[in-house]
Amino acid sequence: MSIPLVDVRAQYAPLRSAILERFAGVLDSGHFILGPNVRDFEHEAAAYLGTSQTVGVANGTDAIALVLDTLGIGSGDEVICPAFTFYATVEPLLHRGAVPVFCDIDGLTLNLDTADVAARVTERTKAIIAVHLFGRPAPLDELPEGIPVIEDAAQAFGARLGDRRVGSIGRAATFSFFPTKNLFALGDGGLVATSDDELADTVRRLRFHGSRDKQTFELAGYNSRLDELQAAVLRLFLQELDGWNEARREAAARYGELGLGDLVELPEDEPGHVYHMYVVRSPERDRVLERLKAEAIGCASYYSRPLHLQPALAFLGHEPGSLPETERAAAENLALPLWAGIEAADQERVVDVISEVFGARPALSGRAGSAHAAS
């Protein structure tokens, strides 16, 4: 039987009746745009994250764009960010004529290298975009002071850095509710979180054509609103999030117990990591990837061509070798199946297949009662 990389249906299946009830409530209300579910979800998300405000928008990319506009970032302004991330992190910069200044990553955490960030600060630096990659919090407390930090927390809803939730630490944070995320919608959706009330007010106007009342238009805005139906589902899923994240952490630990670390380099853990993806590393990544796919096991390599080497960013003049840790991670990373509720037997099969690639069985401390452990 096949094993998916992420099984979203397995997560929402137990909630199917409650989801349909929520949808019916929206249908019965007749409020489909910026209705009570959006309002209540914004309040509930702010309380969960520990911010004074959140603003629901159409998707995570728009969330970044609206924050950039609110901060006044435009042509020629420099924004420091990692190159080992999805294109949406920098795409809004390009639309505004701003300049992405790519920093390298820490080889252990895959998050931005704060020393390299500091070395790239200039008088034109207007912001730092810190990505909480694969659910692991970026080291925000080690970033240079005095520069606005935008948290790209698309992959990390519920993660913690010390005693604070990610999304509550920078000047503003952006989230995506794409269906594979830790907190997910059944379609697109996004969120801006901040404790800067003036910033939140501007984002709220920008998402609705630059207006407060549909009569007076104060800004050149957008049509970027979180749907009422999605907000109704997100309110339900937010109640499940901590349990889902704990289940992800348990599944991540299980891979280690099954001896996977004898075969590949495991992701470094920390208490606040919520494992949006379970990403290992190996110089033999492509061999492992090919074998897993042949066995119908979901897997993926992310950002294999990192942003500084993408055609759309060639104008920046980066050459191969300019960000060595980023390029090594791009060549070695491999995401393995993980979601809230993945069966231990499926994880055992993943480890078995990888062990066959290397011709060696790992230490199987996590399955002492299995046939393999007895052999």
DAVENPE-V856039 format. One record per pair of residues at least 4 apart in sequence whose ideal C-beta (glycine too) atoms are under 8 Angstrom apart, sorted by the first residue. I is the first residue (numbers start at 1). GAP is how many residues later the second one is. If there is no record, write none. Layout:
i={I I}
gap={GAP GAP}
//
This chain:
i={1 2 2 2 3 3 3 3 3 3 3 4 4 5 5 5 5 5 5 6 6 6 6 6 7 7 7 7 8 8 8 8 8 9 10 10 10 10 11 11 11 11 11 12 12 12 12 15 15 15 15 16 17 18 18 19 19 19 19 20 21 22 22 22 22 22 22 23 23 23 23 24 25 25 26 26 26 26 26 26 26 29 29 31 31 31 31 32 32 32 33 33 33 34 34 34 34 34 35 35 35 36 37 37 37 37 37 37 38 38 38 38 38 38 39 40 40 40 41 41 41 41 41 41 41 42 42 42 42 42 42 43 43 44 44 44 45 45 45 45 45 45 46 46 46 46 46 46 48 48 48 49 49 49 49 49 49 50 50 50 51 51 51 51 51 51 52 52 52 52 53 53 53 53 53 53 54 54 54 54 54 55 55 55 55 55 55 55 56 56 56 56 56 56 56 57 57 57 57 57 57 57 57 57 57 57 57 58 58 58 58 58 58 58 58 58 58 59 59 59 59 59 59 59 59 60 60 60 60 60 60 60 60 60 61 61 61 61 61 61 62 62 62 62 62 63 63 63 63 63 63 63 64 64 64 64 64 64 64 64 65 65 65 65 66 66 66 66 66 66 66 67 67 67 67 67 67 67 68 68 68 68 68 68 68 68 69 69 69 69 70 70 70 70 70 71 71 71 71 71 71 71 72 73 73 73 73 73 73 73 74 74 74 75 75 75 76 76 76 76 77 77 77 77 77 77 78 78 78 78 78 78 78 79 79 79 79 79 79 79 79 79 79 80 80 80 80 80 80 80 80 80 80 81 81 81 81 81 81 81 81 81 81 81 81 81 82 82 82 82 82 82 82 82 82 82 82 83 83 83 83 83 83 83 83 83 83 84 84 84 84 84 84 84 84 84 85 85 85 85 85 85 85 86 86 87 87 87 87 88 88 88 89 89 89 89 90 90 90 90 90 91 92 93 93 93 94 94 94 94 98 99 99 100 100 100 101 101 102 102 102 102 102 102 103 103 103 103 103 103 104 104 104 104 104 104 104 105 105 105 105 105 105 105 105 105 106 106 106 106 106 107 107 107 108 109 109 109 109 109 110 110 110 110 110 110 110 111 111 111 111 111 111 111 111 112 112 112 112 112 112 113 113 114 114 114 114 115 116 117 117 117 117 118 118 120 121 121 121 125 126 126 127 127 127 127 127 128 128 128 128 128 128 129 129 129 130 130 130 130 130 130 130 130 131 131 131 131 132 132 132 132 132 132 132 132 132 132 133 133 134 134 134 134 134 134 134 134 135 135 135 135 135 135 135 135 135 135 136 136 136 136 136 136 136 137 137 137 137 137 137 137 137 138 138 138 139 139 140 140 140 140 140 140 141 141 141 143 143 148 148 148 149 149 149 150 150 150 150 150 151 151 151 151 151 151 151 152 152 153 153 153 153 153 153 153 153 154 154 154 154 154 155 155 155 155 155 156 156 156 156 156 157 157 157 157 157 157 157 158 158 158 158 158 158 158 159 159 159 159 159 159 160 160 160 160 160 161 161 161 162 164 164 166 166 167 167 167 168 168 168 169 171 171 171 172 172 172 172 172 172 173 173 173 174 174 174 174 175 175 175 175 175 175 176 176 176 177 177 177 177 177 177 177 177 177 177 178 178 178 178 179 179 179 179 180 181 182 182 182 182 182 182 183 183 183 183 184 185 185 185 185 185 186 186 187 187 187 188 189 189 189 189 189 190 190 191 192 192 194 194 194 196 197 198 199 200 201 202 202 203 204 205 205 205 205 205 205 206 206 206 206 206 207 207 207 207 207 208 208 208 208 208 209 209 209 209 209 210 210 210 210 210 211 211 211 211 211 211 212 212 217 226 226 227 228 229 230 231 232 233 234 235 236 237 240 241 242 243 243 244 244 245 245 245 245 246 247 247 247 248 248 248 248 248 248 249 249 249 249 250 251 251 251 251 251 251 251 251 252 252 252 252 252 252 252 253 253 254 254 254 254 255 255 255 255 255 255 255 255 256 256 256 256 257 257 258 258 258 258 258 258 258 258 259 259 259 259 259 259 259 259 260 260 260 260 260 260 261 261 261 262 262 262 263 263 263 263 263 263 263 263 264 264 264 264 264 264 265 265 265 265 266 267 267 267 267 267 269 275 277 277 277 278 278 278 278 279 279 279 279 279 280 280 280 280 281 281 281 281 281 282 282 282 283 283 284 284 284 285 285 285 285 285 285 286 287 287 288 288 288 288 288 289 289 289 289 290 291 291 291 291 291 292 292 292 292 292 292 292 293 293 295 297 297 297 297 298 299 299 299 299 300 300 301 301 301 301 302 302 303 303 303 303 304 304 305 305 305 306 306 306 306 306 307 308 308 308 308 308 308 309 309 309 309 310 313 314 318 318 320 321 323 324 325 326 327 328 329 336 337 337 337 337 338 342 342 343 344 344 344 345 346 347 348 348 348 348 349 350 351 351 352 352 353 354 355 355 355 355 361 364 364 364 364 367 367 368 369 370 371}
gap={295 294 295 296 293 294 295 334 343 346 347 294 333 293 294 295 330 331 332 174 292 331 332 333 4 332 334 335 4 171 172 176 331 4 329 330 331 332 173 233 328 329 330 4 7 174 225 4 221 222 225 4 4 4 218 4 167 214 217 4 4 4 15 210 211 213 214 4 206 209 210 4 4 207 5 6 9 11 202 203 206 6 7 4 5 6 197 195 196 197 192 194 195 4 5 174 191 194 4 193 196 4 4 191 192 194 195 198 4 18 187 188 190 193 4 4 191 195 4 15 185 190 193 194 197 4 11 12 13 14 149 4 11 4 191 194 4 9 146 148 189 193 4 5 6 7 8 147 117 190 193 5 116 118 119 124 144 114 115 118 116 117 122 142 143 144 142 143 145 148 140 141 142 143 144 147 137 138 139 140 146 11 136 137 145 148 149 152 133 134 135 151 169 170 175 5 6 9 132 133 134 135 146 150 167 168 169 4 130 131 132 149 165 166 167 168 169 4 117 118 119 129 130 131 165 4 28 94 114 115 116 117 118 130 4 27 30 31 115 129 4 128 145 160 162 4 111 112 113 127 128 129 4 24 25 28 65 86 88 110 4 27 30 157 4 126 137 140 141 156 158 4 83 105 107 125 132 136 5 11 24 25 28 30 59 82 4 27 133 137 102 129 132 133 136 55 56 77 79 100 101 128 54 4 6 20 23 25 53 54 22 23 24 21 22 23 21 22 23 48 19 21 22 47 49 50 20 21 23 44 46 47 48 14 19 20 21 22 46 47 48 49 50 21 22 23 37 40 41 45 47 48 49 4 8 9 19 20 21 22 31 47 48 49 50 71 7 20 21 22 23 29 30 47 49 51 244 19 20 21 22 223 224 225 226 240 243 21 26 49 219 222 223 242 245 246 4 5 46 48 67 218 222 68 217 4 220 223 225 4 66 88 40 42 63 218 4 10 39 217 223 4 4 5 6 7 4 6 218 219 28 25 217 207 213 216 19 24 205 206 214 216 221 224 9 10 13 14 17 220 8 9 12 219 220 221 222 4 5 6 7 8 218 220 221 224 4 5 6 7 219 218 221 222 160 24 27 29 30 159 23 24 26 157 169 219 223 19 20 21 22 25 26 27 28 4 5 18 19 26 27 4 212 4 25 28 29 4 4 4 11 26 27 25 26 5 4 23 26 22 21 22 20 21 22 23 44 15 16 19 20 21 22 20 21 23 8 10 13 19 20 21 22 40 7 21 23 24 4 5 6 19 20 21 23 24 27 34 5 22 21 133 141 142 143 144 145 201 20 21 24 47 113 138 139 140 141 142 20 23 131 132 134 136 137 19 22 23 24 29 133 135 136 13 23 28 4 22 9 11 21 26 29 30 20 21 28 4 6 22 23 24 20 21 22 20 21 22 23 24 15 16 18 19 21 22 23 21 22 4 6 13 14 20 21 22 40 20 21 22 24 27 21 26 27 121 122 10 11 26 118 120 10 18 24 25 26 84 117 7 24 25 83 84 87 116 6 7 86 113 114 115 4 5 6 111 112 5 8 111 110 4 5 7 106 6 8 26 5 25 27 4 23 25 28 20 21 22 24 27 31 19 20 21 16 17 18 19 6 8 15 16 17 18 5 13 14 4 6 7 8 11 12 13 14 53 57 6 7 10 11 5 6 7 8 4 95 59 62 63 66 92 94 51 54 55 58 53 4 45 48 49 52 44 47 40 42 43 42 37 38 41 42 45 34 36 35 8 11 5 6 9 4 4 4 4 4 4 4 17 4 4 5 6 7 13 14 16 4 13 15 16 18 14 15 16 17 18 4 6 13 15 17 5 8 12 13 14 7 8 9 10 11 4 5 6 7 8 10 4 6 4 4 5 4 4 4 4 4 4 4 4 4 4 4 4 4 4 4 97 4 96 4 29 30 95 4 4 93 94 4 26 27 90 91 92 4 24 25 26 4 4 24 27 87 88 89 91 96 4 15 17 21 23 26 86 4 16 4 90 93 112 5 11 23 81 83 92 95 96 4 5 10 110 108 109 89 90 93 104 106 107 108 109 4 92 102 103 104 105 106 107 4 6 20 91 94 102 4 5 101 98 100 101 19 88 91 92 94 95 97 99 16 17 18 24 70 90 15 16 17 67 14 6 8 11 12 13 4 63 25 58 61 57 58 59 60 23 54 55 56 57 53 54 55 56 4 48 51 52 53 6 50 52 48 49 4 73 74 4 16 46 47 48 49 4 4 70 4 11 46 66 69 4 10 12 45 4 4 62 63 65 66 5 6 7 44 58 61 62 4 6 58 40 52 53 56 39 35 36 37 38 34 35 29 32 33 34 31 33 4 26 27 30 26 27 4 5 25 4 17 20 21 24 6 5 8 10 14 15 18 4 9 11 18 4 5 4 4 5 7 6 4 4 4 4 4 4 4 14 5 9 10 13 4 4 5 4 4 22 23 4 4 4 4 19 22 24 4 4 4 11 4 20 4 4 4 5 6 7 11 4 6 8 9 5 6 5 4 4 4}
//
